[in-house]
Amino acid sequence: MCGITGYIGQRSAVEIAVTNLKRLEYRGYDSSGVAYPNCSEVKIVRAKGKIANLEMLLADAFPEAKVAIAHTRWATHGRPCEENAHPHKDSTGRIAVVHNGIIENYAELRRELKAAGHVFLSETDTEVIAHLIERAMKDGEPTAADAVRHALRRLTGAFAVAVISQDAPDTVFVARKASPLVIGLGEGENFLASDIPAVMRFTRRVILMEDGDFATITAKSVELTDLHGSPIERTVTDVTWDDEAAEKDGYPHFMLKEIHEGARTVRATLAGRLSETSNTVTLPDLPFSAEKWAQFRRIAIVGCGTAYHAGVVGKRVFEQLLRRPVSVEVASEFRYSDPLVDAETLVVLISQSGETADTLAAMREAKAKGATALAVVNVVGSTLAREADAVLFTQAGPEIGVASTKAYLAQLTALTLLGLTLAQMEQGDSAFGDLAAALREIPTLIEKCLAQEPEISVLAESLAQHSCFFFLGRGYDFAAALEAALKLKEISYIHAEAYSAGEMKHGPLALVEPGVAIVGFCTQPATNEKMVSNLKEVKAREGTVITVIREGDTAPDCADAVITIPQTHDALMPLVSMVPMQLLAYHVARIRGCEIDQPRNLAKSVTVE
């Protein structure tokens, strides 16, 4: 979830591009850079760390260039360092590219280009774009725009791209596929950026590019085509948000914005891993051979908070797919429990930040006992990613709200991919094809759930004054209930607990009375009959019952309210059912006037034990 900015006009392009880049710092990044035409080549200046480091390299005297593109990088391919920072050049030094997204077929393209004599200077997927453009120009594409379009047509994956070339020094070429990009319109000047906030200082007239759009931008014009050169038209939007709202894409809180990024997050985590034409799963960065995997007789999953709850789902997925014993443990307990791990144990450590102190301590304890550590983590270059024996990145991008939302969905997706990969190593590429096929459809189902937000908001009005919540489920539904309860208590400050539904009668039922709400997950056909019985027990004590059911199922007659969600594979129901739970928690907290993005007493990254 990096940031792109650019400028073309009569003012100092580098200064404006870098200044606008600062307005995207909230997106998170590990390095930055800028490119601009300079005599016979494109000049690139890059720095690891904050934008201030880039400004120091520019020596307080911005070059007089009238065209520039700039970038903040959130590492996905290659560690955070100056060499991997954007922009990237071609072999001639006459072309520079910045890119957000993931090029799924970059390894194949890189091998092809190396065979043709191209030399690469970074570990990134982005660098192949510059070399593809160079090659297209050498192969006779008539214009720079044609060469860029030709190169982009060869890419598989997601991208927002900006290109400058000495062959068209007064032009910026931009394109979008599944990664946001906007064009800001000025008088005798134009701007580009990943998000609207970056251009709002200069203009509020923007073109929101759509998937497949390509634009040729000069100081006085914007020409839009598709990737084959056919003209297209897009409307101009007048932005009425204030600056703070613009950072959140118009949403009132980062948490709500991030909930609505759930479908895109799952797509990004699947990209390049789940085949678009078959049900084969491949994790290119996973170093385990089939022989190495066969050595693992046991799996231990470790995490804290939301990551632990993702692990509870992962335990059930792994046991069903792999038929090996799997434990899931809270990281803060793992280190002190003298864990039963050894060289035949795979320890899967889950963390959004990769800096969670308890999880790091658990990893070091596991490795000291001879276990193999695999990190499921969001941040490239984090301590967990560096010290683990293997890493599976979740591709969620920065998450600013303290209460994790899209990162949880990414973790569930990554764990399912891991389970499928290991199962297919043992049983062949066709194993569990139904689960792989269902996983491909999850982003669309999440979007359907997000469309229910108005109804969820109304339900929240009726629940906001309840004093206590119980979230009940069985199997995968109980795993989902754990995370749903955490979301509500984190941001609404209402007491909320998750229980396996069958356990209510063993004590917690004593707490049910008027004013207590019970959310019952009924998405698992094998246990729904028992769930209904458990819900009738709480209804008999005058609790308010809300049920979560699948489309096509009949709601229990004891339900006071019903949330209906799309059907999918049983193992994937937590990915779908969690979206309305996140929305419910958000709207209850909003109605109660709570601080949502930064709830009291909590921090985003817990770096102390």
C-alpha positions in Angstrom: 0.0 0.0 0.0 2.7 2.4 -1.1 2.3 6.0 -2.2 2.8 7.5 -5.7 2.9 11.2 -6.5 3.8 13.1 -9.6 3.8 16.6 -11.2 4.1 18.1 -14.6 3.9 21.9 -15.2 5.9 25.1 -14.8 6.7 24.9 -11.1 9.4 22.9 -9.3 8.2 19.4 -10.0 10.5 17.7 -7.5 9.6 19.9 -4.7 5.8 19.5 -5.4 6.1 15.7 -5.8 8.0 15.3 -2.6 5.8 17.7 -0.7 2.7 15.8 -1.9 4.4 12.5 -0.9 4.3 13.6 2.7 0.5 13.7 2.6 0.6 10.0 2.0 2.8 9.1 5.0 -0.3 7.8 6.9 -0.3 4.9 4.5 3.0 3.6 6.0 6.3 3.1 4.2 10.0 2.1 4.6 11.8 4.1 1.9 11.1 6.9 -0.6 12.5 8.2 -3.8 12.0 10.7 -6.7 12.9 10.7 -10.4 13.1 13.6 -12.9 14.6 14.3 -16.3 18.2 15.5 -16.1 20.1 16.1 -19.4 20.4 12.8 -21.3 19.2 10.6 -18.5 16.5 10.3 -15.8 17.9 11.2 -12.4 16.9 9.1 -9.4 17.3 10.0 -5.7 16.3 7.4 -3.1 16.6 7.0 0.6 15.7 4.3 3.2 13.5 5.4 6.1 11.5 8.6 6.3 10.9 11.2 3.6 13.1 13.6 5.6 16.1 11.4 4.6 15.2 11.9 1.0 14.9 15.7 1.4 18.4 15.7 3.0 19.8 14.1 -0.1 18.2 16.8 -2.2 20.4 19.2 -0.2 17.7 21.8 0.4 17.8 22.9 -3.3 15.2 21.1 -5.4 16.2 20.6 -9.0 14.5 22.8 -11.5 12.9 20.0 -13.4 9.3 20.5 -14.5 8.4 16.8 -14.5 8.8 14.4 -11.6 7.4 11.2 -10.1 7.9 10.1 -6.5 7.2 7.1 -4.3 7.0 5.7 -0.8 7.6 2.0 -0.6 6.0 -0.6 1.6 8.3 -3.6 1.0 6.8 -6.7 -0.7 9.6 -8.1 -2.9 13.0 -7.6 -1.3 14.1 -6.1 2.0 13.7 -2.4 2.8 16.9 -0.7 1.5 18.0 2.0 -0.9 18.6 -0.5 -3.7 15.0 -1.8 -3.5 13.4 1.7 -3.1 11.5 3.2 -6.0 11.9 4.6 -8.7 13.6 2.0 -10.8 15.5 2.5 -14.1 16.0 0.5 -17.2 19.5 -0.5 -18.5 19.9 2.8 -20.5 19.0 5.1 -17.6 16.5 6.8 -19.8 13.3 5.3 -18.2 12.1 5.4 -14.6 9.1 3.6 -13.1 7.3 3.8 -9.8 4.8 1.0 -9.0 2.3 0.0 -6.3 0.9 -3.6 -6.3 2.3 -7.0 -7.0 3.5 -8.3 -10.4 2.6 -12.0 -10.2 4.6 -13.1 -13.2 7.7 -11.0 -12.4 10.0 -14.0 -11.9 9.2 -15.4 -15.3 9.7 -12.0 -16.9 12.9 -11.4 -15.1 14.4 -14.7 -16.3 13.3 -13.8 -19.9 14.9 -10.4 -19.7 18.1 -11.7 -18.1 18.5 -14.2 -20.9 18.2 -11.2 -23.3 21.1 -9.5 -21.5 19.3 -7.2 -19.1 21.0 -6.6 -15.8 18.9 -6.1 -12.7 20.0 -4.0 -9.7 17.3 -4.7 -7.2 15.2 -7.6 -5.7 11.9 -6.0 -6.6 9.2 -7.1 -9.0 8.9 -3.5 -10.2 12.2 -3.3 -12.0 11.0 -5.7 -14.7 8.6 -3.0 -15.9 11.3 -0.5 -16.8 13.2 -3.2 -18.6 10.1 -4.3 -20.5 9.5 -0.8 -21.7 13.2 -0.5 -22.8 12.8 -3.8 -24.7 9.6 -2.7 -26.3 11.2 0.5 -27.6 14.1 -1.4 -29.0 11.7 -3.8 -30.7 10.2 -0.9 -32.6 7.2 0.4 -30.8 6.5 3.7 -32.5 6.1 6.0 -29.5 7.0 5.9 -25.8 3.3 5.6 -25.0 3.0 2.5 -27.2 6.1 1.0 -25.5 4.7 1.5 -22.0 1.3 0.0 -23.0 3.0 -2.9 -24.7 5.0 -3.6 -21.5 2.0 -3.3 -19.2 0.0 -5.8 -21.3 2.6 -8.4 -20.4 2.0 -8.0 -16.6 -0.1 -10.3 -14.5 -1.2 -9.0 -11.1 -2.1 -5.6 -9.6 -0.5 -2.3 -10.4 -0.6 1.4 -10.3 2.3 2.6 -12.4 3.9 6.0 -13.3 6.6 6.2 -15.9 8.8 9.0 -17.2 11.2 8.7 -20.2 13.8 10.8 -21.9 12.0 9.9 -25.2 9.0 11.9 -24.0 10.5 14.3 -21.5 7.4 16.5 -21.1 5.1 13.6 -20.4 4.1 11.2 -17.6 2.5 7.9 -18.4 0.3 6.3 -15.8 -1.9 3.2 -15.6 -4.0 1.3 -13.1 -5.1 -2.2 -12.5 -6.6 -3.1 -9.1 -4.5 -0.5 -7.3 -5.7 3.1 -6.8 -4.5 6.1 -8.8 -5.9 9.6 -9.3 -5.1 12.4 -11.7 -5.4 16.0 -10.3 -6.3 18.6 -12.9 -4.8 22.1 -12.7 -4.4 25.2 -15.0 -1.3 24.6 -17.1 -0.2 21.8 -14.7 -1.4 18.3 -13.7 -0.8 16.0 -10.8 -1.0 12.3 -10.0 -1.2 10.4 -6.8 -2.3 7.2 -5.2 -4.8 8.9 -3.0 -6.8 12.2 -3.2 -5.2 13.8 -0.1 -1.9 14.2 -1.9 -3.2 16.6 -4.5 -5.8 18.5 -2.4 -3.3 21.3 -1.6 -3.3 22.2 -5.4 -6.6 21.1 -6.8 -9.9 19.5 -5.9 -10.7 18.4 -9.5 -9.7 14.8 -10.0 -10.1 11.9 -12.4 -10.4 8.6 -10.6 -8.8 6.1 -12.8 -10.5 2.7 -13.2 -9.0 -0.8 -13.9 -7.4 -1.0 -17.3 -7.1 2.8 -17.7 -3.9 4.3 -19.3 -3.2 8.0 -19.3 -0.7 10.2 -21.1 -0.3 13.4 -19.0 1.3 16.6 -20.1 1.1 20.1 -18.5 -1.9 21.0 -20.6 -3.6 17.7 -21.4 -4.7 14.3 -20.1 -5.4 11.7 -22.8 -7.1 8.5 -21.6 -7.0 5.2 -23.4 -7.2 1.5 -22.5 -4.0 -0.6 -22.5 -4.5 -1.2 -26.3 -4.7 2.5 -27.1 -8.4 2.8 -27.7 -9.7 6.2 -26.3 -11.9 6.2 -23.2 -13.6 8.9 -21.2 -13.8 9.4 -17.4 -15.8 12.0 -15.5 -14.1 14.7 -13.5 -14.9 14.6 -9.7 -15.0 17.7 -7.6 -13.7 16.7 -4.1 -15.7 18.3 -1.2 -14.0 16.4 1.7 -11.8 18.2 4.2 -8.2 17.2 4.4 -8.6 14.8 7.4 -11.5 13.0 5.7 -9.5 12.8 2.5 -6.8 10.8 4.2 -9.4 8.3 5.1 -10.8 8.2 1.5 -13.9 10.0 2.8 -14.5 7.6 5.7 -15.0 9.1 9.2 -12.4 6.6 10.7 -9.5 4.6 9.5 -11.1 1.5 11.0 -14.1 1.8 8.7 -11.9 2.5 5.7 -9.8 -0.6 6.5 -13.0 -2.8 6.9 -14.0 -1.7 3.4 -10.5 -2.7 2.2 -11.1 -6.3 3.2 -11.9 -7.6 -0.2 -8.9 -5.9 -1.8 -6.7 -7.2 1.0 -7.8 -10.8 0.4 -7.2 -10.4 -3.3 -3.7 -9.1 -2.7 -2.9 -12.0 -0.4 -4.2 -14.5 -3.0 -2.3 -12.8 -5.9 0.3 -15.0 -7.4 -0.4 -17.8 -5.0 -3.8 -19.2 -6.1 -3.9 -20.0 -9.8 -6.5 -18.2 -11.9 -7.0 -21.2 -14.2 -6.8 -24.1 -11.8 -7.2 -24.9 -8.1 -3.4 -25.2 -7.6 -1.8 -23.2 -4.7 1.8 -22.2 -4.9 3.8 -20.2 -2.3 7.0 -19.2 -4.2 8.7 -17.9 -1.0 8.1 -21.1 1.0 11.5 -22.9 1.2 10.0 -26.3 2.2 10.4 -29.2 -0.1 8.0 -32.1 0.1 10.8 -34.0 1.9 11.3 -31.3 4.4 7.6 -31.0 5.0 7.3 -34.7 5.6 9.7 -34.3 8.6 7.1 -32.2 10.5 5.0 -34.5 12.7 3.3 -31.7 14.6 2.3 -28.1 14.1 2.1 -25.4 16.8 0.4 -22.1 16.0 1.3 -19.1 18.2 0.0 -15.5 18.3 -1.5 -12.7 20.4 -5.0 -11.2 20.3 -6.4 -11.1 16.8 -3.5 -13.1 15.5 -4.2 -15.8 18.1 -7.8 -15.9 17.0 -6.7 -16.4 13.4 -4.6 -19.3 14.6 -7.7 -20.9 16.2 -9.2 -21.0 12.7 -5.9 -22.2 11.3 -5.7 -25.1 13.7 -9.0 -26.5 12.4 -8.0 -25.9 8.8 -4.6 -27.6 9.2 -6.1 -30.6 11.1 -8.7 -31.2 8.4 -6.3 -30.8 5.5 -3.1 -32.4 6.9 -4.3 -34.9 9.5 -1.5 -33.9 11.9 -1.9 -32.8 15.5 -2.0 -29.0 15.7 -1.9 -26.9 18.8 -2.7 -23.2 19.1 -1.3 -21.2 21.9 -1.2 -17.6 23.2 2.4 -16.3 22.6 2.7 -14.9 26.1 2.1 -18.4 27.6 4.1 -20.4 25.1 7.6 -19.3 26.2 6.9 -20.1 29.9 5.2 -23.5 29.3 8.3 -25.5 28.5 6.7 -26.2 25.1 6.8 -29.7 23.6 8.5 -28.8 20.3 11.5 -30.3 18.6 13.1 -30.7 15.2 9.9 -32.5 14.0 7.7 -29.5 14.9 6.7 -26.6 12.6 5.9 -23.5 14.7 3.7 -21.0 12.8 4.0 -17.5 14.4 1.3 -14.9 13.4 1.8 -11.2 13.7 0.6 -8.1 11.9 3.6 -5.9 12.8 6.3 -8.6 13.1 7.5 -6.7 16.2 5.1 -8.2 18.9 7.4 -8.9 21.9 5.6 -12.0 23.1 5.6 -13.6 19.6 9.3 -12.8 19.1 10.1 -14.5 22.5 8.0 -17.5 21.5 9.8 -17.8 18.2 13.3 -17.7 19.9 12.2 -20.3 22.4 10.9 -22.6 19.7 14.1 -22.3 17.6 16.2 -22.9 20.7 14.5 -26.2 21.1 15.2 -27.1 17.5 11.8 -26.3 15.9 11.4 -24.7 12.5 9.8 -21.2 12.7 7.5 -20.0 9.9 6.2 -16.4 10.3 2.9 -15.3 8.9 3.5 -11.5 9.0 2.5 -8.3 7.3 5.7 -6.2 7.5 8.7 -7.0 5.3 11.9 -6.4 7.1 10.3 -6.8 10.6 12.2 -8.6 13.3 9.9 -11.7 13.0 10.4 -11.8 9.2 14.1 -11.5 9.6 14.6 -14.1 12.3 12.1 -16.8 11.2 13.3 -19.8 9.1 10.5 -19.1 6.5 8.1 -16.2 5.9 4.6 -16.0 4.4 3.7 -12.3 3.9 0.0 -11.4 4.2 0.0 -8.4 1.9 -2.5 -6.4 4.0 -0.6 -3.2 3.6 -0.5 -0.7 6.5 -3.3 -0.9 9.1 -3.7 2.3 11.1 -6.7 1.5 13.3 -5.6 -0.1 16.5 -8.4 -2.7 16.2 -7.2 -5.1 13.5 -9.7 -5.8 10.7 -8.3 -6.3 7.3 -5.1 -7.9 8.8 -7.3 -10.7 10.3 -8.8 -11.5 7.0 -5.3 -11.6 5.4 -4.1 -13.9 8.1 -7.0 -16.3 7.6 -6.3 -16.2 3.9 -2.6 -16.9 4.3 -3.2 -19.7 6.7 -5.6 -21.4 4.3 -3.1 -21.0 1.5 -0.4 -22.5 3.6 -2.6 -25.5 4.5 -3.6 -26.0 0.9 0.0 -25.8 -0.3 1.2 -28.4 2.2 -1.7 -30.7 1.5 -1.1 -30.5 -2.2 2.6 -31.3 -1.7 1.5 -34.6 -0.2 -1.7 -35.4 -2.1 -1.3 -33.7 -5.5 -2.3 -30.5 -7.1 -6.0 -31.5 -7.3 -6.3 -32.1 -3.5 -9.0 -30.0 -1.9 -9.9 -28.2 -5.1 -13.3 -27.3 -3.7 -11.7 -25.3 -0.9 -9.3 -23.6 -3.3 -12.1 -22.7 -5.7 -14.2 -21.3 -2.8 -11.2 -19.3 -1.6 -11.0 -17.5 -4.9 -14.6 -16.3 -4.5 -14.1 -14.8 -1.0 -13.4 -11.2 -2.1 -16.7 -11.1 -3.9 -18.5 -12.5 -0.9 -16.9 -9.9 1.4 -18.1 -7.2 -0.9 -21.6 -8.5 -0.6 -21.3 -8.4 3.2 -20.0 -4.8 3.0 -23.1 -3.8 1.1 -25.2 -4.7 4.2 -23.7 -1.9 6.2 -26.9 0.2 6.3 -28.8 -2.6 7.9 -25.9 -3.3 10.3 -25.9 0.3 11.4 -29.6 0.2 12.2 -29.1 -3.0 14.2 -26.3 -1.3 16.1 -28.8 1.4 17.2 -30.9 -1.2 19.0 -27.9 -2.9 20.6 -25.6 0.0 21.7 -27.1 0.3 25.1 -26.8 -3.4 26.0 -24.5 -3.9 29.0 -23.0 -7.2 28.0 -22.5 -9.4 24.9 -21.9 -13.1 24.5 -20.7 -14.4 21.1 -21.5 -18.1 20.7 -20.6 -20.7 18.1 -19.4 -24.2 17.6 -16.4 -25.3 15.5 -15.4 -22.7 13.0 -18.2 -20.5 14.3 -16.6 -20.5 17.8 -13.3 -19.5 16.3 -15.1 -16.5 14.6 -16.9 -15.7 17.9 -13.5 -15.1 19.6 -12.5 -12.4 17.2 -16.0 -10.8 17.1 -16.1 -10.4 20.9 -12.6 -8.9 20.9 -13.6 -6.3 18.2 -16.6 -5.2 20.2 -14.8 -4.9 23.6 -11.8 -3.1 22.0 -13.6 -0.1 20.6 -17.0 0.1 22.4 -15.8 -0.7 25.9 -18.8 -3.1 26.4 -18.0 -6.3 28.2 -18.0 -9.0 25.6 -17.1 -12.7 25.8 -16.9 -15.6 23.4 -18.0 -19.1 24.4 -18.4 -22.4 22.8 -22.2 -22.5 22.7 -22.3 -25.8 24.6 -20.4 -24.3 27.5 -23.1 -21.7 28.4 -25.0 -24.1 30.6 -21.8 -24.8 32.6 -21.8 -21.4 34.2 -22.1 -18.4 32.0 -25.9 -18.9 31.6 -26.2 -17.4 35.1 -25.2 -14.0 33.6 -28.0 -13.9 31.0 -30.8 -11.4 31.8 -32.6 -8.5 30.1 -30.0 -6.2 28.7 -27.6 -8.9 27.7 -27.1 -9.6 24.0 -26.2 -12.9 22.5 -24.8 -13.2 19.0 -25.1 -16.8 17.8 -23.2 -17.9 14.7 -25.2 -20.6 12.8 -23.1 -21.1 9.7 -22.0 -24.7 10.2 -24.6 -27.3 9.1 -23.2 -30.1 11.2 -23.9 -28.2 14.4 -26.7 -25.8 13.6 -29.4 -28.0 15.3 -27.4 -27.9 18.6 -26.8 -24.1 18.1 -30.5 -23.5 17.9 -31.0 -25.4 21.2 -28.3 -23.3 22.9 -29.9 -20.0 21.7 -33.3 -21.0 23.0 -31.7 -21.5 26.4 -30.5 -17.9 26.5 -33.7 -16.6 25.0 -35.6 -18.3 27.8 -33.5 -16.1 30.2 -34.7 -12.9 28.3 -31.5 -12.2 26.5 -31.6 -10.4 23.1 -30.7 -13.0 20.5 -29.0 -12.0 17.2 -28.2 -14.9 14.8 -25.7 -15.0 11.9 -27.0 -17.4 9.3 -26.1 -18.4 5.7 -28.2 -17.4 2.7 -30.9 -20.0 2.1 -31.1 -21.1 5.8 -34.0 -20.5 8.0 -33.5 -18.3 11.0 -34.2 -19.8 14.4 -37.6 -18.7 15.8 -35.9 -17.4 18.9 -34.0 -14.8 17.0 -34.8 -11.1 17.7 -32.6 -10.1 14.7 -30.9 -11.9 11.9 -27.7 -11.2 9.9 -27.6 -13.2 6.7 -24.3 -13.8 4.9 -23.3 -15.5 1.7 -22.6 -19.3 1.7 -19.2 -20.7 1.1 -17.0 -23.6 2.2 -17.4 -24.3 6.0 -13.7 -23.6 6.6 -14.0 -20.2 5.0 -17.2 -19.0 6.8 -15.1 -17.0 9.4 -13.7 -14.9 6.5 -17.3 -14.0 5.6 -19.0 -13.8 9.0 -16.3 -11.5 10.4 -17.1 -8.6 8.1 -20.6 -7.9 9.5 -19.1 -8.4 13.0 -16.5 -5.7 12.4 -19.2 -3.4 11.1 -21.4 -4.1 14.1 -18.6 -3.3 16.5 -17.7 -0.2 14.6 -21.3 1.2 14.6 -22.0 0.3 18.2 -18.8 2.2 19.2 -19.7 5.2 16.9 -23.2 5.4 18.5 -21.7 5.3 22.0 -19.2 8.1 21.1 -16.1 6.1 21.6 -12.6 6.9 20.2 -12.5 4.3 17.5 -9.1 4.4 15.8 -7.2 4.8 19.0 -9.2 3.1 21.8 -8.2 3.8 25.4 -5.4 1.8 27.0 -4.4 0.0 23.7 -1.5 0.3 21.3 -1.2 -1.0 17.7 2.1 -2.8 18.1 2.7 -4.4 21.5 6.5 -4.3 21.9 6.7 -5.2 25.6 6.0 -8.5 27.3 
